[in-house]
């Protein structure tokens, strides 16, 4: 299941650097720089890992987490993934400092000298950035980083190394053609060791990068960049030699709320830190990686939502913020609220879920689950019956409780077997969560969802009904027709009792699904099984993120 075909991505590449555009705009009429106090309403300070001269407003805390990966159908398991994240703080309008981390651990998708060597890079970077000049039209900044490969391992690098130092210096220049359009030019030097364990490494790489960003509205932005080595070599070829290849990125950002932005990318790069931003994916730099980055800028002085002041939540609406038995809910926990649930049932199925909403329209979920070990489930598509985790965000785009015709959210989860061995099988799971409150008692739920692990791909369309017999007692029924590598529908039916406004609830259900969370909700067994769950919601009144 490839969201981007190879042919499409090849056509989408930048054919040449954008520096000519930057210079050609110098005769335009004077642009007025209007920096918003809401960071996500401004042009990006960074295009994936390509630095611009833009700065966040004073006092901004920016947190981010993300992943990029190759087409899962192009290799073993779920393909090659880079996981990354970090944070930064703007001490004032001209100086920011931050921490970036990234983690990569996979064999190559394409061969190098006939084999598929593992590459492991676990890396942390400390950086500082200072804006040297800003005329309103042109801004110039300087950034420096010091970085450490906590683990660096490959047979091409002589085996395993620890605590290998690197660093970078960048001097980004941004030209503001208008409030909507900016061009960027970034000379850089990344410094790596020439050798590790006696084997060749990247050494020093100098590059010139060019980029463009376009913001048609406060909530939407598009951007792209190309970074080209002018000395040194940034690419390991399929013959294990070092070559020079441009690093390119194309992407966009949509602000779910004034504090939460979701960015999507395609790139051939394999580094997120300032120094590794010049490195391409192994080998040859011609594999495309697609991915997402979630950006969160907490702050009590920023708006919570684009929908205005929210309405008070009724007890019934609060009850509907809990997930169902095999379907999630489109509603999001109130800001500053924790929710914990634990369940167990027949065939060794057990698990727990911890959810937290740091802000309106944004929820983080962490689940641990052991799927049913019933042998009637199709073994070829069950990733594992060992304990596993899944973690990821839920983002709300529409809210029926506050004026929208229905509620709509999206949830993106990544999971892996906790116990090592069998490759530590990874699973991606995405579902779109829609709900419509037909009246004060009945809520209809629709949830398209997809999951992939290895070469297995599943898609389903969840349909659910929640009927409140009383304010405390709910009847829940769900069914999910399934397609692609499985054709057996899953279903669940049961009751949930909420103990007033105490935050406690208990539910019991019968289901043929092997699990309550993620891919387990799309795999059926022949024998229905009973599950009991206990839940508690903790409100943290007065907490503001």
HELIX and SHEET records of a PDB file:
HELIX    1   1 UNK A    6  UNK A   12  1                                   7    
HELIX    2   2 UNK A   19  UNK A   24  1                                   6    
HELIX    3   3 UNK A   25  UNK A   27  5                                   3    
HELIX    4   4 UNK A   39  UNK A   41  5                                   3    
HELIX    5   5 UNK A   72  UNK A   74  5                                   3    
HELIX    6   6 UNK A  155  UNK A  157  5                                   3    
HELIX    7   7 UNK A  276  UNK A  278  5                                   3    
HELIX    8   8 UNK A  315  UNK A  319  1                                   5    
HELIX    9   9 UNK A  379  UNK A  381  5                                   3    
HELIX   10  10 UNK A  400  UNK A  402  5                                   3    
HELIX   11  11 UNK A  422  UNK A  424  5                                   3    
HELIX   12  12 UNK A  518  UNK A  522  5                                   5    
SHEET    1   A 2 UNK A  46  UNK A  47  0                                        
SHEET    2   A 2 UNK A  50  UNK A  51 -1                                        
SHEET    1   B13 UNK A  61  UNK A  69  0                                        
SHEET    2   B13 UNK A  81  UNK A  90 -1                                        
SHEET    3   B13 UNK A  95  UNK A 107 -1                                        
SHEET    4   B13 UNK A 118  UNK A 134 -1                                        
SHEET    5   B13 UNK A 138  UNK A 154 -1                                        
SHEET    6   B13 UNK A 159  UNK A 176 -1                                        
SHEET    7   B13 UNK A 181  UNK A 191 -1                                        
SHEET    8   B13 UNK A 204  UNK A 214 -1                                        
SHEET    9   B13 UNK A 220  UNK A 231 -1                                        
SHEET   10   B13 UNK A 247  UNK A 257 -1                                        
SHEET   11   B13 UNK A 260  UNK A 267 -1                                        
SHEET   12   B13 UNK A 289  UNK A 296 -1                                        
SHEET   13   B13 UNK A  61  UNK A  69 -1                                        
SHEET    1   C 2 UNK A 195  UNK A 196  0                                        
SHEET    2   C 2 UNK A 199  UNK A 200 -1                                        
SHEET    1   D 2 UNK A 235  UNK A 236  0                                        
SHEET    2   D 2 UNK A 242  UNK A 243 -1                                        
SHEET    1   E13 UNK A 337  UNK A 345  0                                        
SHEET    2   E13 UNK A 350  UNK A 359 -1                                        
SHEET    3   E13 UNK A 362  UNK A 370 -1                                        
SHEET    4   E13 UNK A 388  UNK A 398 -1                                        
SHEET    5   E13 UNK A 407  UNK A 417 -1                                        
SHEET    6   E13 UNK A 426  UNK A 437 -1                                        
SHEET    7   E13 UNK A 442  UNK A 453 -1                                        
SHEET    8   E13 UNK A 456  UNK A 468 -1                                        
SHEET    9   E13 UNK A 473  UNK A 484 -1                                        
SHEET   10   E13 UNK A 490  UNK A 498 -1                                        
SHEET   11   E13 UNK A 504  UNK A 513 -1                                        
SHEET   12   E13 UNK A 524  UNK A 539 -1                                        
SHEET   13   E13 UNK A 337  UNK A 345 -1                                        
END                                                                             
